[in-house]
């Protein structure tokens, strides 16, 4: 086993960077195009000291700087597109000594004085890039300077991009289920707050999450740090972990591992088990004997830690546009053409009626960048009205619209009593058609119908083009239809400076040329890791194992209550039995738990076996208004007091490199087979 591989497993519990495990150093790549740019390997720091950059890895593979140097020997050739880089920052004098000195101990001492940093850079052809280090919150990050400079590659090699830059097209990906979408929104909100409290003056949060091996076993023990505790009782099993794969469960007591009795030594449960895990090799057989329900069970499997894909995110958009071009804008026809008629009614989460009043233009003026639109069915005289619109090849998880169902009459009641039919309750994961057809349950999915669902479309808009959207094909399955949408753009001379009315609509976000890696708190990092594993698992389950998945979401007001329940008898009247409470929802913040029976809202009880009074009562609440719930829990009546608070979720973009997982797995398989 190599030194790197041994070091890997002595650091499992902190999560291991996989860069040094991925294959041999890459050979100089043969470019498919002569377009190129250059990245400087020298600079001056804030103290005006000369520094040198050593590229340790590129797109998660170790590289040799010298293979890509230009004629000045102070910069490397780099292809247009996106590049993930791990950089070691040296003082120039230290780097010279490091190269000259053959003493390993002295080299290691010099390495400890250097700083390593992960970053993501998006490159444009014929540009010279300069990384400048700055100190921020006791950490080193980069800012990026760039200058137009003709790049002449000749016969040299260059660093090939991870993937090509976004082209003028619709951005498509498999939609995520609602629970993952809500978790993403909630986490991005937390990350935005973390950023605003730690980085002064920043208008956006961005971060790159390096490719990592989740080497921890995924167990939390009851009293795990107590050295006097001799019982290795499992308290929690993390999802997507080795322990979860082995089917360990909360409450299990570990008796033996791999037929060894070493777990009886005097140490805390965490220390004993970590000692065992640290000696495991990839693919090694694991046998764990546990006591469960007074019986001993043998759980068998292999040590295959999960791989966390390289990812990056941006939250709340970016204030500045990274572009050398002039400020020409683009336009988009609001009305779809093709076999079905739709019209755009909102842009980046804001309705056009809010933007333009009752005079929304037929053609929208747009700044370059990624835009999110929602469209509603708008029948044309020559087109048949389609009674149901379902899923499309939307770019990513939907944040509104979709399938909704409610008890008959609720819509009219809500309109009559509150003037609103906005959804206040979480939808289930079933499709509308499956819920409408089911007969085996009396559950109410407490969300009033909002009429025809909306169609979500995301476009990457380029400058000086006129766009139109077209529905070109329809695929039909029982109870639902799928539509294929295309976009076309033709050149135009429209100049943003000349457009007065209507207003030019800004993008959801504009691309950053540079994204730095920033450390998170342990709690946020764990939550982000778990969510990325869940997203990756979802896409892998649908056959998406390569390429990059891009998820864009506009700003959203979350006004769903987050409860699914069933009406039941209670004494001489009725109660609402809580069957599901969404995490971090208004229902959970009010203190409701599964199994509670809601007896009254603000002293208003149920008059029959329908939840109308509860729906209407919640709908009447205003922001920050205090309300009371009378509930029955464990056969005792309790009163819960809460404030009605909707949540503002920020706009965000999440990019997950699915190819990095396969790349890392292949490298680990090679290491396993060589030992």
ABEGO torsion letter per residue (X at the ends): XBAAAAAAAAAAAAEBBAAAABEBBBBBBBBABABBBBBBABBBBAAGBBBBBBBABBGGBBBBAAAABBAAGABBBBBBEBBBBBBBBBBAAAAAAAAABABAAAAAAAAAABBBBBBBBBBBBGBBBBBBBBBBGGBBBBBBBBBBBBBBAEABBBBBBABBBBBBBBBBBBBBBAAAAAAAAAAAAAAAAAAAAABBGBABBBBBBBBBBBABAGBBBBGAABAABABBBBABBBBGBAAAAAGBBBGBBBABBGGBAAAABBBBAAAAAAAAAAABBBGBBBBBBBBBGGBBBBBBBBBBBBBBBBBBBBBGEBABBBBABBBBBBBBBABBBEABBBBBABBGGBBAAAAAEAABBABBBBBBEBBBBBBBBBBBAABBBBABBBBBBBABBBABEEBBBBBBGAAAAAAAAAGBABBABBBBABBAAAAAABAABABBBBBBBAEBBBBBBBBBBBBGBBBBBBBABBBBBBGBBBBBBBBBBBBBABBAAABAOBBBBBBABBBBABBBBBBBBAAAAAAAAAAAAAAAAAAAAAGBABEBBBBBBBBBBBABAGBBBBBBBBEABBBBBBABBBBGBAAAAAGBBBGBBBABBGGBBBABABAAAAAAAAAABBBGBBBBBBBBBGGBBBBBBBBBBBBBBBBBBBBBBAAAAAAAAAAAAAAAAAX
